[in-house]
Amino acid sequence: MGFLSGKFHSKWTRLTFCFLFLLPLLYPFLLKPGEQLYSDHLGKFILGESVGRNGFLSGNLVLPSRSLDPEGNYCPTECIRIGEELISPFPVALGYIYAIFLPWSGIVGVYIVTAILILLSFLFLSILWDWDPIYLGVLVLASPFLVNGYFFPDVGIASFLFIWGSFLFFRSGHSSSWLRFVSSGFISAFSAWFRIESIVFPLFFIFFLSTYKFSNVEERRKILGYSVGFFVGVILLLGIQYLLYGHPLGPRFSFNQPTMFLPPWKKWDIYTGLLIANPNRLGFFGYTPGFLIVLFFFLYYVLFKKNPLKRNIAIEISNRDLFVFSGLAAFIALVLSAPNDGIIDFGSRYLHLSLPVFAGMFLILFENIGEKFRKVAKIVLYSVLLYSVYISYSYTQILGKYGRKTTKLNAIYLEQKPDLVVVQIRTYSQILGKYFFQTPSVWLMREADIRNFFSKNDPKQFKKILFVQTKASILESLNDADPFLKNKYYASISQALGPDFKKIWSENKEDVLIFSMEKEK
């Protein structure tokens, strides 16, 4: 079905499509790239800048604090020590993308490119789903596909590569060249260079294709080509990561593996946060409750209506539907093996590649509602989706608000002009933002860390030190009337620096206590 034809495509439908396609290009204005340099986003910026400073030869982190902390014990961003190198847990492939764009476009270029790739993902998916307005509307407005894809460039790039590879496979005819089939599998596998969990989706797709379609001689050639390309891409990735990091699944796997192999009955907190909610964030189904209905329908549909053990089932199921079924099976596998960071950011970043297939399964559910209940079912489903549209809007607003707070912290750094920045929680390295490489920064979480660090680094070499102390209740509850009274963290700082340093400035914010200690002349 063409974009300008079909009974669904009225003038308003075409305008809606245009709005949905242009929405990714609005996000650089809604979530300004310069305001997103905190937490993981700052870590990815640091990795990209390090790759560039290393001449694209290494992902070894170039930290201004390296001479003060050669062992990397107080690394102000997430890092893993491998031999003599400090390695980021984020994919080095993403670091190369950052390193390419940072010199000429700054951080803005990275996010604009990501927004364009998301737009292309919408285009490929819309073609595969025959320009169905319900499909694209569910994916864009009622799921976190857009906001997470933009907000986390590794997620956006990985999903684009997987969707591009899948698009090439679906749009290839039986007479297409073998190279086209192989390329589609290789591109899908390449998504794992940005998100390692991406391996699971093509793997399940190959399994479902082989189960349902391998007996078809014409389909067999496509399946074999796609499989060869996928496994070549995966073996290349695993081999390179083993050579560089000593583990085929790379540094991120090493960072997360303590919880990946816990038995399921010990991971209920992770599952709850990932799928429903934790005290701070919504989970996957907490964001889009309609997808929980879709999941239950999928289990019924595959087990009873499209059972692979039935005869001649291959002629009843399209490759697109197999793509949906395999993606939902991959979703279940990923949930069962969810690592500790599965609870971060609405539980949807880790499960991001399953969002297009959930939207596809939603359409299958829609098509299979009996005429008797169709009107009531539509009202219920659309009502649930409207809740998710509101969550998408709120999610964007929250992220934008937090980003604006970040720039205010940047302003404090510029006003104080310290020689060293000490943060109690790594997240607050955001006070440096794009100025990270101008001033050494270290992460000193506890009183013992303060004593140890300054015993190895004479405080007198610094004229002014800026401290950012968390006010989180897990560490201590500060007295707002006098936040330095009975403050053990501050007392340890004063003792470690000695009488030559005096507090010259402080600001008691909602979540942090910021203060400067300056050496007397």
Salt bridges, closest charged atoms under 4 A:
ASP40 OD2 - ARG349 NH1 3.12
GLU49 OE2 - ARG53 NE 3.08
GLU71 OE1 - ARG81 NE 3.87
GLU78 OE1 - ARG252 NH1 3.60
GLU84 OE1 - ARG81 NH2 3.64
ASP130 OD2 - ARG320 NH1 3.69
ASP154 OD1 - LYS44 NZ 2.91
ASP154 OD2 - ARG195 NH1 3.01
GLU197 OE2 - ARG195 NE 2.78
GLU218 OE1 - HIS174 ND1 3.62
GLU219 OE2 - HIS174 NE2 3.51
GLU316 OE1 - LYS306 NZ 3.93
ASP341 OD2 - ARG252 NH2 2.90
ASP345 OD2 - ARG349 NH2 3.18
GLU371 OE2 - ARG374 NE 3.50
ASP480 OD1 - LYS471 NZ 3.44
ASP500 OD2 - LYS460 NZ 3.86
GLU507 OE2 - LYS509 NZ 3.05
ASP511 OD2 - LYS405 NZ 3.66
